[in-house]
Amino acid sequence: MKIKFYFNSPIFSLPLLNKALAVTICPCVVFFREEREKVSPRTIRHELIHVYQMRKHGLLKFYYLYLYNYIKNYLKYKDHYKAYAYIPFEIEARLKSLSTEAFVSLDT
């Protein structure tokens, strides 16, 4: 499945997305407010890690676990940004996106 990239998407004017840099809805990666040339390699790596996670777990399981962990974190912290920051998929993507070494293959 080929990954598609979209830039300058207006969907990021929605309240919960207005501070986001990008969102991955496999197989699409949508970047907000940025031209292709301005998107950092780290942000691209972060979103590609989400594509890998979706392929590894399957879309339904990925989104179920993502939403489950968001709700669990929100109930614990009562804060949207903390709830998002502590989602295991986000933690993994943030950590792995720091590395520029051997990136996981997305051709599977």
Backbone as CSV, one residue per row, in Angstrom:
resi,resn,N_x,N_y,N_z,CA_x,CA_y,CA_z,C_x,C_y,C_z
1,MET,0.847,-1.175,0.000,0.000,0.000,0.000,0.897,1.245,0.000
2,LYS,0.707,2.098,-0.963,1.520,3.308,-1.099,1.040,4.383,-0.122
3,ILE,1.999,5.059,0.496,1.693,6.130,1.446,1.516,7.432,0.672
4,LYS,0.446,8.160,0.989,0.176,9.441,0.339,0.385,10.561,1.355
5,PHE,1.003,11.645,0.903,1.251,12.806,1.752,0.412,13.987,1.256
6,TYR,-0.196,14.699,2.207,-0.969,15.901,1.899,-0.445,17.036,2.772
7,PHE,-0.372,18.238,2.196,0.180,19.387,2.903,-0.825,20.529,2.933
8,ASN,-0.713,21.394,3.957,-1.581,22.563,4.124,-3.053,22.195,4.209
9,SER,-3.367,21.192,4.969,-4.749,20.734,5.066,-5.583,21.649,5.967
10,PRO,-6.798,22.001,5.529,-7.667,22.854,6.344,-8.320,22.115,7.508
11,ILE,-8.219,20.777,7.569,-8.886,20.058,8.662,-8.272,20.374,10.017
12,PHE,-7.120,21.017,10.026,-6.475,21.307,11.301,-7.016,22.554,11.984
13,SER,-8.046,23.117,11.426,-8.704,24.223,12.101,-9.704,23.704,13.139
14,LEU,-9.901,22.376,13.168,-10.776,21.788,14.174,-10.145,21.959,15.558
15,PRO,-10.952,22.162,16.602,-10.424,22.502,17.929,-9.325,21.576,18.466
16,LEU,-9.488,20.276,18.411,-8.473,19.380,18.975,-7.257,19.219,18.071
17,LEU,-7.366,19.646,16.839,-6.260,19.474,15.902,-5.501,20.762,15.621
18,ASN,-5.980,21.874,16.144,-5.400,23.157,15.744,-3.951,23.368,16.181
19,LYS,-3.434,22.557,17.094,-2.029,22.682,17.487,-1.193,21.515,16.974
20,ALA,-1.816,20.604,16.256,-1.110,19.435,15.730,-0.284,19.819,14.512
21,LEU,0.795,19.086,14.308,1.620,19.284,13.113,1.156,18.394,11.973
22,ALA,0.652,17.210,12.335,0.255,16.243,11.313,-0.632,15.183,11.941
23,VAL,-1.291,14.425,11.085,-2.083,13.281,11.522,-1.933,12.194,10.465
24,THR,-1.937,10.956,10.926,-1.830,9.826,10.015,-3.139,9.061,10.027
25,ILE,-3.729,8.949,8.865,-4.924,8.134,8.663,-4.541,7.193,7.536
26,CYS,-3.966,6.080,7.930,-3.300,5.166,6.997,-4.154,4.881,5.773
27,PRO,-3.619,5.002,4.586,-2.231,5.204,4.219,-1.886,6.664,3.935
28,CYS,-2.625,7.585,4.541,-2.395,9.009,4.272,-1.745,9.688,5.480
29,VAL,-0.787,10.553,5.190,-0.186,11.394,6.205,-0.526,12.833,5.811
30,VAL,-1.223,13.520,6.711,-1.690,14.872,6.424,-0.938,15.852,7.314
31,PHE,-0.270,16.822,6.686,0.485,17.835,7.418,-0.314,19.132,7.414
32,PHE,-0.289,19.822,8.518,-1.044,21.054,8.668,-0.144,22.259,8.501
33,ARG,-0.669,23.269,7.922,-0.054,24.592,7.878,1.365,24.626,7.342
34,GLU,1.850,23.593,6.781,3.237,23.580,6.319,3.325,23.199,4.851
35,GLU,4.186,23.863,4.163,4.543,23.451,2.813,5.464,22.248,2.934
36,ARG,5.502,21.436,1.926,6.327,20.232,1.944,7.777,20.520,2.351
37,GLU,8.344,21.585,1.825,9.741,21.912,2.087,9.988,22.316,3.546
38,LYS,8.941,22.737,4.260,9.102,23.220,5.625,8.875,22.142,6.686
39,VAL,8.381,20.989,6.303,8.117,19.923,7.268,9.447,19.299,7.671
40,SER,9.684,19.205,8.962,10.968,18.682,9.431,11.064,17.171,9.190
41,PRO,12.262,16.691,8.947,12.461,15.241,8.790,11.979,14.463,10.017
42,ARG,12.137,15.053,11.193,11.677,14.376,12.412,10.160,14.197,12.408
43,THR,9.424,15.219,11.984,7.963,15.105,11.916,7.562,14.039,10.902
44,ILE,8.231,13.995,9.782,7.941,12.973,8.778,8.225,11.587,9.348
45,ARG,9.376,11.423,10.020,9.699,10.123,10.634,8.642,9.740,11.660
46,HIS,8.199,10.705,12.472,7.186,10.450,13.497,5.909,9.885,12.856
47,GLU,5.450,10.527,11.803,4.215,10.075,11.151,4.409,8.736,10.449
48,LEU,5.581,8.505,9.868,5.839,7.208,9.227,5.900,6.080,10.249
49,ILE,6.326,6.386,11.458,6.294,5.378,12.527,4.858,5.010,12.844
50,HIS,3.940,5.988,12.810,2.526,5.666,13.007,2.007,4.761,11.882
51,VAL,2.448,4.990,10.657,2.049,4.107,9.549,2.522,2.688,9.850
52,TYR,3.764,2.559,10.286,4.304,1.245,10.640,3.476,0.607,11.760
53,GLN,3.136,1.386,12.791,2.340,0.871,13.909,0.979,0.376,13.429
54,MET,0.373,1.136,12.519,-0.935,0.737,11.992,-0.837,-0.559,11.203
55,ARG,0.211,-0.691,10.428,0.404,-1.910,9.647,0.712,-3.092,10.559
56,LYS,1.455,-2.862,11.608,1.831,-3.922,12.536,0.625,-4.444,13.314
57,HIS,-0.206,-3.530,13.804,-1.332,-3.907,14.664,-2.644,-4.052,13.912
58,GLY,-2.718,-3.518,12.711,-3.984,-3.452,11.993,-4.690,-2.157,12.362
59,LEU,-5.442,-1.616,11.421,-6.076,-0.305,11.651,-7.036,-0.306,12.831
60,LEU,-7.914,-1.293,12.879,-8.920,-1.299,13.952,-8.271,-1.410,15.329
61,LYS,-7.337,-2.332,15.467,-6.670,-2.506,16.763,-5.874,-1.261,17.126
62,PHE,-5.168,-0.681,16.156,-4.394,0.531,16.426,-5.306,1.643,16.934
63,TYR,-6.377,1.928,16.206,-7.250,3.037,16.610,-7.981,2.739,17.913
64,TYR,-8.342,1.468,18.126,-8.972,1.095,19.400,-8.013,1.368,20.557
65,LEU,-6.769,0.874,20.449,-5.785,1.066,21.517,-5.424,2.543,21.692
66,TYR,-5.332,3.260,20.587,-5.011,4.693,20.644,-6.105,5.430,21.425
67,LEU,-7.353,5.205,21.042,-8.470,5.876,21.705,-8.619,5.419,23.154
68,TYR,-8.481,4.120,23.395,-8.567,3.585,24.758,-7.536,4.259,25.661
69,ASN,-6.289,4.333,25.193,-5.234,4.944,26.001,-5.434,6.441,26.168
70,TYR,-5.945,7.103,25.140,-6.241,8.530,25.271,-7.289,8.753,26.367
71,ILE,-8.369,7.991,26.312,-9.454,8.151,27.307,-8.937,7.827,28.706
72,LYS,-8.202,6.736,28.831,-7.630,6.357,30.137,-6.739,7.480,30.677
73,ASN,-5.882,8.024,29.815,-4.995,9.108,30.236,-5.766,10.385,30.557
74,TYR,-6.800,10.666,29.774,-7.585,11.872,30.024,-8.287,11.791,31.381
75,LEU,-8.826,10.611,31.687,-9.477,10.432,32.985,-8.469,10.581,34.132
76,LYS,-7.244,10.173,33.891,-6.196,10.270,34.911,-5.681,11.700,35.064
77,TYR,-5.380,12.375,33.952,-4.734,13.687,33.998,-5.677,14.872,33.833
78,LYS,-6.869,14.630,33.303,-7.845,15.705,33.056,-7.270,16.800,32.158
79,ASP,-6.434,16.402,31.211,-5.753,17.350,30.342,-5.535,16.697,28.975
80,HIS,-6.011,17.349,27.923,-5.906,16.788,26.574,-4.460,16.520,26.176
81,TYR,-3.581,17.475,26.416,-2.198,17.342,25.940,-1.425,16.272,26.703
82,LYS,-1.674,16.136,27.993,-1.045,15.043,28.739,-1.621,13.699,28.301
83,ALA,-2.924,13.666,28.088,-3.551,12.418,27.647,-2.944,11.963,26.329
84,TYR,-2.736,12.880,25.421,-2.113,12.579,24.123,-0.648,12.172,24.301
85,ALA,0.083,12.924,25.105,1.526,12.698,25.259,1.855,11.333,25.834
86,TYR,0.960,10.768,26.647,1.225,9.486,27.296,0.593,8.288,26.590
87,ILE,0.097,8.486,25.394,-0.372,7.345,24.596,0.874,6.555,24.186
88,PRO,0.919,5.243,24.453,2.122,4.467,24.119,2.573,4.612,22.667
89,PHE,1.667,4.677,21.722,2.050,4.854,20.321,2.763,6.190,20.103
90,GLU,2.329,7.223,20.805,2.971,8.536,20.682,4.347,8.538,21.333
91,ILE,4.468,7.886,22.463,5.771,7.790,23.130,6.766,7.089,22.216
92,GLU,6.348,5.959,21.644,7.221,5.214,20.735,7.606,6.063,19.520
93,ALA,6.636,6.743,18.928,6.919,7.553,17.735,7.848,8.716,18.062
94,ARG,7.652,9.355,19.221,8.543,10.455,19.602,9.971,9.962,19.794
95,LEU,10.132,8.849,20.482,11.478,8.326,20.745,12.164,7.860,19.465
96,LYS,11.449,7.098,18.650,12.058,6.571,17.430,12.299,7.657,16.394
97,SER,11.511,8.708,16.405,11.693,9.771,15.413,12.939,10.611,15.689
98,LEU,13.492,10.489,16.884,14.729,11.203,17.216,15.925,10.616,16.472
99,SER,15.842,9.345,16.137,16.956,8.658,15.488,16.873,8.809,13.972
100,THR,18.018,9.070,13.378,18.076,9.122,11.918,18.728,7.863,11.366
101,GLU,19.046,6.927,12.270,19.669,5.678,11.840,18.621,4.743,11.262
102,ALA,19.110,3.651,10.693,18.313,2.625,10.026,16.832,2.698,10.364
103,PHE,16.091,3.244,9.450,14.654,3.396,9.636,13.935,2.129,9.211
104,VAL,12.875,1.821,9.916,12.112,0.617,9.636,11.540,0.658,8.222
105,SER,11.528,-0.468,7.564,10.982,-0.550,6.210,9.466,-0.483,6.251
106,LEU,8.899,0.332,5.397,7.439,0.449,5.336,6.879,-0.280,4.125
107,ASP,7.686,-1.081,3.471,7.240,-1.775,2.271,6.483,-3.053,2.566
108,THR,6.343,-3.435,3.822,5.681,-4.687,4.156,4.197,-4.530,4.243
